[in-house]
Amino acid sequence: MVSAAFELAGRPRNALLLAARLLLAFIFIHEGVFLTLNFDGAASATSKMGVPNVVFVATIVLQLFAGMAIALGIFTRFGAIALAIFCFLTAFMFHTHFGVRDELLHFEKDLAIAGGLLVLALHGVGDWSIEALSARARIWAPRHS
């Protein structure tokens, strides 16, 4: 069990959770925007790897929406788990040519990002999020009989 002296509370904890969310979300939002802006070329490249167009489009949607959800702190656990599964699948489907150093690094990074997303899903979003603001608003909202 972690000593209370090492547990973060209040602002430092929330600041670190926000930073972690933004860092994790950035790679997915950036890639989703890039794929959208370069749709034809990216769709052609992925189809040559055997990825159906519908899966390619679903990947863009997942990256953009789950990435934004994590960044904003809304449906965070769902977005984090969905992207963790995506990273895990991507690692094992596309980056298993371990004789090529770049492929090994992509494999390891995909697994590391998946791990970070699972930690976020486990520990939650923190107080600096839409989820937390929404929960506080429900508490403060007047109750009608």
C-alpha positions as CSV (number, residue, x, y, z in Angstrom):
1,M,0.0,0.0,0.0
2,V,1.3,3.5,-0.9
3,S,2.0,5.7,2.0
4,A,-0.2,8.8,2.4
5,A,3.0,10.9,2.1
6,F,3.4,9.8,-1.5
7,E,-0.3,10.3,-2.6
8,L,-1.1,13.4,-4.5
9,A,-4.2,15.3,-3.7
10,G,-5.9,18.4,-4.9
11,R,-4.3,20.7,-7.5
12,P,-1.1,18.7,-8.1
13,R,-3.1,15.5,-8.7
14,N,-5.6,17.2,-11.0
15,A,-2.9,19.1,-12.9
16,L,-1.0,15.8,-13.5
17,L,-4.2,14.0,-14.6
18,L,-5.0,16.8,-17.0
19,A,-1.5,16.8,-18.4
20,A,-1.6,13.0,-18.8
21,R,-5.0,13.2,-20.5
22,L,-3.8,15.8,-22.9
23,L,-0.5,14.0,-23.7
24,L,-2.3,10.8,-24.4
25,A,-5.1,12.4,-26.4
26,F,-2.7,14.5,-28.6
27,I,-1.3,11.6,-30.6
28,F,-4.7,10.3,-31.5
29,I,-6.3,13.7,-32.3
30,H,-3.2,14.6,-34.4
31,E,-3.2,11.3,-36.3
32,G,-7.0,11.5,-36.9
33,V,-6.7,15.0,-38.3
34,F,-3.7,14.0,-40.4
35,L,-5.6,11.0,-41.9
36,T,-8.6,13.1,-42.5
37,L,-6.6,15.8,-44.3
38,N,-4.7,13.2,-46.3
39,F,-7.6,10.8,-46.7
40,D,-7.1,9.6,-50.3
41,G,-3.4,8.8,-49.9
42,A,-3.8,7.3,-46.4
43,A,-6.8,5.2,-47.5
44,S,-4.8,3.9,-50.5
45,A,-1.8,3.0,-48.3
46,T,-3.9,1.2,-45.7
47,S,-5.9,-0.7,-48.3
48,K,-2.6,-2.0,-49.7
49,M,-2.0,-3.4,-46.2
50,G,-5.3,-5.2,-46.4
51,V,-7.3,-2.7,-44.2
52,P,-10.9,-2.3,-45.6
53,N,-12.0,1.3,-46.2
54,V,-14.7,1.0,-43.6
55,V,-12.1,0.0,-40.9
56,F,-9.9,2.9,-42.0
57,V,-12.8,5.4,-41.6
58,A,-13.8,3.8,-38.2
59,T,-10.1,4.3,-37.1
60,I,-10.3,8.0,-37.9
61,V,-13.6,8.3,-36.1
62,L,-12.2,6.4,-33.1
63,Q,-9.0,8.5,-32.9
64,L,-10.8,11.8,-33.2
65,F,-13.8,11.2,-30.9
66,A,-12.0,9.1,-28.2
67,G,-9.1,11.4,-28.3
68,M,-11.3,14.5,-27.8
69,A,-13.3,12.6,-25.1
70,I,-10.0,12.0,-23.2
71,A,-8.8,15.5,-23.7
72,L,-12.0,17.1,-22.5
73,G,-12.6,14.5,-19.7
74,I,-16.0,13.2,-20.9
75,F,-16.6,9.4,-21.3
76,T,-12.9,9.2,-20.4
77,R,-12.9,5.6,-19.3
78,F,-14.7,4.4,-22.4
79,G,-12.4,6.4,-24.7
80,A,-9.3,5.2,-22.8
81,I,-10.3,1.5,-23.0
82,A,-11.3,1.8,-26.6
83,L,-8.0,3.4,-27.6
84,A,-6.0,0.9,-25.4
85,I,-7.6,-2.0,-27.4
86,F,-6.9,-0.1,-30.6
87,C,-3.2,0.3,-29.6
88,F,-2.9,-3.3,-28.6
89,L,-4.4,-4.5,-31.9
90,T,-2.3,-2.1,-33.9
91,A,0.9,-3.4,-32.2
92,F,0.1,-7.0,-32.9
93,M,-1.4,-6.6,-36.4
94,F,1.1,-4.1,-37.9
95,H,4.3,-3.9,-35.9
96,T,5.6,-7.4,-35.5
97,H,8.6,-7.3,-37.8
98,F,11.0,-7.1,-34.9
99,G,14.0,-7.5,-37.1
100,V,13.4,-3.9,-38.2
101,R,14.2,-1.6,-35.3
102,D,11.6,1.0,-36.2
103,E,8.9,-1.7,-36.1
104,L,10.0,-2.9,-32.7
105,L,9.9,0.7,-31.4
106,H,6.4,1.2,-32.8
107,F,5.3,-2.1,-31.2
108,E,6.8,-1.1,-27.8
109,K,5.3,2.4,-28.0
110,D,1.8,1.1,-28.9
111,L,2.0,-1.2,-25.8
112,A,3.3,1.7,-23.6
113,I,0.5,4.0,-24.8
114,A,-2.1,1.2,-24.2
115,G,-0.7,0.9,-20.7
116,G,-1.0,4.6,-20.0
117,L,-4.6,4.5,-21.3
118,L,-5.4,1.6,-19.0
119,V,-4.0,3.5,-16.0
120,L,-6.2,6.5,-16.9
121,A,-9.2,4.2,-17.2
122,L,-8.4,2.7,-13.8
123,H,-7.7,5.9,-11.9
124,G,-10.3,8.1,-13.6
125,V,-10.3,11.6,-15.0
126,G,-9.8,13.9,-12.0
127,D,-11.6,17.1,-11.0
128,W,-10.5,19.2,-14.0
129,S,-12.9,17.6,-16.5
130,I,-16.3,17.8,-18.0
131,E,-17.3,14.7,-16.1
132,A,-16.4,16.3,-12.8
133,L,-18.1,19.6,-13.7
134,S,-21.2,17.7,-14.7
135,A,-21.2,15.7,-11.4
136,R,-20.9,18.9,-9.4
137,A,-23.7,20.6,-11.4
138,R,-26.0,17.6,-10.6
139,I,-25.2,18.0,-6.9
140,W,-25.8,21.7,-7.0
141,A,-28.9,21.7,-9.2
142,P,-32.2,22.5,-7.5
143,R,-34.4,19.4,-7.1
144,H,-37.9,19.7,-8.4
145,S,-40.6,17.6,-6.7
